Amino acid sequence: MTDTRRTADTINDDELGELYADLDRYEEVQGEMNENAIDLARRAARAEAAVARVRELHRPAECANARCKQRQWCIGCDPDGLKGDCSEYPYPCPTILAIATETTP
């Protein structure tokens, strides 16, 4: 396929006007895309911060039950935060498993 670009001395004023209008439309679309990218970056940062807060709440602790094989329980799932029993509040808990699992939309 050959390039059929025209040179500046072969286009008329109307065609030049159309080129400038196209350029204006492209700049507008580029601005919208930049705004969308910034919005997505902000949303991603907020989501990452929320996940970090969940991980901080649902963190492991050593199990107080000497017979326990798992040896860790979830502090965030224990309403009192004091039991230390991994049979009731195992780690990783369902919350941590849910945020650790990658899903495709």
ChimeraX commands (.cxc) that place a marker at each C-alpha (Angstrom):
marker #1 position 0.00,0.00,0.00 radius 0.5
marker #1 position 1.48,3.32,-1.04 radius 0.5
marker #1 position 1.44,6.39,1.15 radius 0.5
marker #1 position -0.91,8.99,-0.34 radius 0.5
marker #1 position -0.01,11.82,1.98 radius 0.5
marker #1 position -0.32,15.20,0.46 radius 0.5
marker #1 position 2.15,17.99,0.86 radius 0.5
marker #1 position 1.34,21.38,2.38 radius 0.5
marker #1 position 1.37,23.07,-1.00 radius 0.5
marker #1 position -1.26,20.66,-2.41 radius 0.5
marker #1 position -4.07,21.15,0.12 radius 0.5
marker #1 position -6.57,23.95,0.18 radius 0.5
marker #1 position -7.82,26.03,3.10 radius 0.5
marker #1 position -10.85,23.79,3.71 radius 0.5
marker #1 position -8.69,20.68,3.92 radius 0.5
marker #1 position -6.29,22.47,6.26 radius 0.5
marker #1 position -9.25,23.44,8.44 radius 0.5
marker #1 position -10.33,19.79,8.58 radius 0.5
marker #1 position -6.82,18.77,9.65 radius 0.5
marker #1 position -6.85,21.32,12.46 radius 0.5
marker #1 position -10.32,20.15,13.54 radius 0.5
marker #1 position -9.04,16.56,13.62 radius 0.5
marker #1 position -6.05,17.67,15.68 radius 0.5
marker #1 position -8.36,19.45,18.15 radius 0.5
marker #1 position -10.50,16.29,18.48 radius 0.5
marker #1 position -7.40,14.13,19.06 radius 0.5
marker #1 position -6.13,16.52,21.74 radius 0.5
marker #1 position -9.53,16.41,23.45 radius 0.5
marker #1 position -9.59,12.62,23.39 radius 0.5
marker #1 position -6.02,12.50,24.70 radius 0.5
marker #1 position -7.00,14.81,27.57 radius 0.5
marker #1 position -9.96,12.57,28.42 radius 0.5
marker #1 position -7.71,9.51,28.33 radius 0.5
marker #1 position -5.22,11.22,30.67 radius 0.5
marker #1 position -8.05,12.13,33.07 radius 0.5
marker #1 position -9.26,8.51,32.99 radius 0.5
marker #1 position -5.74,7.23,33.63 radius 0.5
marker #1 position -5.35,9.57,36.61 radius 0.5
marker #1 position -8.74,8.51,37.97 radius 0.5
marker #1 position -7.83,4.83,37.61 radius 0.5
marker #1 position -4.49,5.40,39.34 radius 0.5
marker #1 position -6.27,7.10,42.25 radius 0.5
marker #1 position -8.81,4.30,42.50 radius 0.5
marker #1 position -6.03,1.69,42.43 radius 0.5
marker #1 position -4.17,3.53,45.19 radius 0.5
marker #1 position -7.31,3.66,47.35 radius 0.5
marker #1 position -7.95,-0.06,46.73 radius 0.5
marker #1 position -4.36,-0.95,47.63 radius 0.5
marker #1 position -4.63,1.12,50.81 radius 0.5
marker #1 position -7.87,-0.66,51.73 radius 0.5
marker #1 position -6.24,-4.06,51.18 radius 0.5
marker #1 position -3.30,-2.99,53.35 radius 0.5
marker #1 position -5.73,-2.00,56.13 radius 0.5
marker #1 position -7.49,-5.37,55.88 radius 0.5
marker #1 position -4.15,-7.19,56.01 radius 0.5
marker #1 position -3.20,-5.18,59.09 radius 0.5
marker #1 position -6.45,-6.17,60.83 radius 0.5
marker #1 position -6.36,-9.82,59.72 radius 0.5
marker #1 position -2.82,-10.69,60.67 radius 0.5
marker #1 position -1.54,-13.96,62.10 radius 0.5
marker #1 position -0.58,-14.66,65.69 radius 0.5
marker #1 position 0.89,-17.74,67.29 radius 0.5
marker #1 position -1.68,-20.24,68.51 radius 0.5
marker #1 position -1.90,-20.80,72.26 radius 0.5
marker #1 position -3.08,-24.38,71.78 radius 0.5
marker #1 position 0.00,-26.62,72.10 radius 0.5
marker #1 position -1.73,-29.47,70.23 radius 0.5
marker #1 position -2.48,-27.27,67.25 radius 0.5
marker #1 position -0.79,-28.23,63.99 radius 0.5
marker #1 position -1.55,-24.99,62.22 radius 0.5
marker #1 position 0.11,-22.81,64.87 radius 0.5
marker #1 position -1.47,-19.54,63.70 radius 0.5
marker #1 position -4.81,-17.82,64.23 radius 0.5
marker #1 position -6.33,-14.62,62.81 radius 0.5
marker #1 position -6.39,-11.68,65.18 radius 0.5
marker #1 position -8.97,-9.83,63.06 radius 0.5
marker #1 position -11.50,-12.66,63.09 radius 0.5
marker #1 position -11.40,-13.09,66.87 radius 0.5
marker #1 position -13.96,-10.58,68.20 radius 0.5
marker #1 position -12.04,-10.26,71.48 radius 0.5
marker #1 position -8.61,-10.51,69.90 radius 0.5
marker #1 position -7.44,-12.54,72.86 radius 0.5
marker #1 position -8.37,-16.18,72.42 radius 0.5
marker #1 position -5.41,-17.30,70.37 radius 0.5
marker #1 position -7.17,-20.45,69.19 radius 0.5
marker #1 position -6.57,-21.38,65.58 radius 0.5
marker #1 position -9.33,-24.00,65.63 radius 0.5
marker #1 position -11.92,-21.21,65.80 radius 0.5
marker #1 position -10.06,-18.48,63.92 radius 0.5
marker #1 position -7.56,-20.13,61.57 radius 0.5
marker #1 position -5.03,-18.15,59.58 radius 0.5
marker #1 position -5.12,-17.50,56.72 radius 0.5
marker #1 position -8.74,-16.62,57.30 radius 0.5
marker #1 position -11.43,-16.41,54.57 radius 0.5
marker #1 position -10.89,-12.65,54.34 radius 0.5
marker #1 position -7.17,-12.98,53.62 radius 0.5
marker #1 position -7.82,-15.83,51.19 radius 0.5
marker #1 position -10.41,-13.70,49.38 radius 0.5
marker #1 position -8.04,-10.78,48.84 radius 0.5
marker #1 position -5.11,-13.04,48.02 radius 0.5
marker #1 position -6.99,-14.83,45.22 radius 0.5
marker #1 position -6.63,-13.25,41.83 radius 0.5
marker #1 position -9.80,-13.18,39.77 radius 0.5
marker #1 position -10.42,-12.12,36.23 radius 0.5
marker #1 position -13.39,-9.80,35.75 radius 0.5
marker link #1:1,2 radius 0.2
marker link #1:2,3 radius 0.2
marker link #1:3,4 radius 0.2
marker link #1:4,5 radius 0.2
marker link #1:5,6 radius 0.2
marker link #1:6,7 radius 0.2
marker link #1:7,8 radius 0.2
marker link #1:8,9 radius 0.2
marker link #1:9,10 radius 0.2
marker link #1:10,11 radius 0.2
marker link #1:11,12 radius 0.2
marker link #1:12,13 radius 0.2
marker link #1:13,14 radius 0.2
marker link #1:14,15 radius 0.2
marker link #1:15,16 radius 0.2
marker link #1:16,17 radius 0.2
marker link #1:17,18 radius 0.2
marker link #1:18,19 radius 0.2
marker link #1:19,20 radius 0.2
marker link #1:20,21 radius 0.2
marker link #1:21,22 radius 0.2
marker link #1:22,23 radius 0.2
marker link #1:23,24 radius 0.2
marker link #1:24,25 radius 0.2
marker link #1:25,26 radius 0.2
marker link #1:26,27 radius 0.2
marker link #1:27,28 radius 0.2
marker link #1:28,29 radius 0.2
marker link #1:29,30 radius 0.2
marker link #1:30,31 radius 0.2
marker link #1:31,32 radius 0.2
marker link #1:32,33 radius 0.2
marker link #1:33,34 radius 0.2
marker link #1:34,35 radius 0.2
marker link #1:35,36 radius 0.2
marker link #1:36,37 radius 0.2
marker link #1:37,38 radius 0.2
marker link #1:38,39 radius 0.2
marker link #1:39,40 radius 0.2
marker link #1:40,41 radius 0.2
marker link #1:41,42 radius 0.2
marker link #1:42,43 radius 0.2
marker link #1:43,44 radius 0.2
marker link #1:44,45 radius 0.2
marker link #1:45,46 radius 0.2
marker link #1:46,47 radius 0.2
marker link #1:47,48 radius 0.2
marker link #1:48,49 radius 0.2
marker link #1:49,50 radius 0.2
marker link #1:50,51 radius 0.2
marker link #1:51,52 radius 0.2
marker link #1:52,53 radius 0.2
marker link #1:53,54 radius 0.2
marker link #1:54,55 radius 0.2
marker link #1:55,56 radius 0.2
marker link #1:56,57 radius 0.2
marker link #1:57,58 radius 0.2
marker link #1:58,59 radius 0.2
marker link #1:59,60 radius 0.2
marker link #1:60,61 radius 0.2
marker link #1:61,62 radius 0.2
marker link #1:62,63 radius 0.2
marker link #1:63,64 radius 0.2
marker link #1:64,65 radius 0.2
marker link #1:65,66 radius 0.2
marker link #1:66,67 radius 0.2
marker link #1:67,68 radius 0.2
marker link #1:68,69 radius 0.2
marker link #1:69,70 radius 0.2
marker link #1:70,71 radius 0.2
marker link #1:71,72 radius 0.2
marker link #1:72,73 radius 0.2
marker link #1:73,74 radius 0.2
marker link #1:74,75 radius 0.2
marker link #1:75,76 radius 0.2
marker link #1:76,77 radius 0.2
marker link #1:77,78 radius 0.2
marker link #1:78,79 radius 0.2
marker link #1:79,80 radius 0.2
marker link #1:80,81 radius 0.2
marker link #1:81,82 radius 0.2
marker link #1:82,83 radius 0.2
marker link #1:83,84 radius 0.2
marker link #1:84,85 radius 0.2
marker link #1:85,86 radius 0.2
marker link #1:86,87 radius 0.2
marker link #1:87,88 radius 0.2
marker link #1:88,89 radius 0.2
marker link #1:89,90 radius 0.2
marker link #1:90,91 radius 0.2
marker link #1:91,92 radius 0.2
marker link #1:92,93 radius 0.2
marker link #1:93,94 radius 0.2
marker link #1:94,95 radius 0.2
marker link #1:95,96 radius 0.2
marker link #1:96,97 radius 0.2
marker link #1:97,98 radius 0.2
marker link #1:98,99 radius 0.2
marker link #1:99,100 radius 0.2
marker link #1:100,101 radius 0.2
marker link #1:101,102 radius 0.2
marker link #1:102,103 radius 0.2
marker link #1:103,104 radius 0.2
marker link #1:104,105 radius 0.2
view
